[in-house]
Amino acid sequence: MKVIQHEIRLKPFRRGFHLITDEILRAIPEISSIKAGTLQVFIKHTSASLTLNENWDPTVRGDFERHINVMVPENAPYYEHNYEGSDDMPAHIKASLFGSSVQIPITNGKLNTGTWQGIYLCEHRNADSGRSLVLTAFGI
């Protein structure tokens, strides 16, 4: 079994949902040598998350941002953790809802996603300095 692991740092993104599939594929070209396996992408942060969703229509990403902001608003009067800014506690909640990793099958050296699926960085803070990801591919 092959195991390949890289850690990358993404450029800073504004708050919102951003397709990062291409950045990930550029960072781990060795998946082309895996006939059958899995790619795990893990984000090393508590105020951003990852998900797999629509990669064609950018309005989907905007709708995600608008909807999650209604579900998890800023400045809720019951938040105690607010010393890092009004966007911080909601960012932690949003990150827990979406999750810190995605797993994608690798088949014949390529990610075996659906036609319209892509990997999103879900940036829940108003500003960040770049997010770190651990990419682990394993298989035969």
Helices and strands as residue ranges (DSSP letters): E 2-9, E 16-19, H 21-27, G 29-33, E 36-43, E 48-54, H 58-71, H 88-98, E 101-107, E 110-111, E 117-123, E 132-139
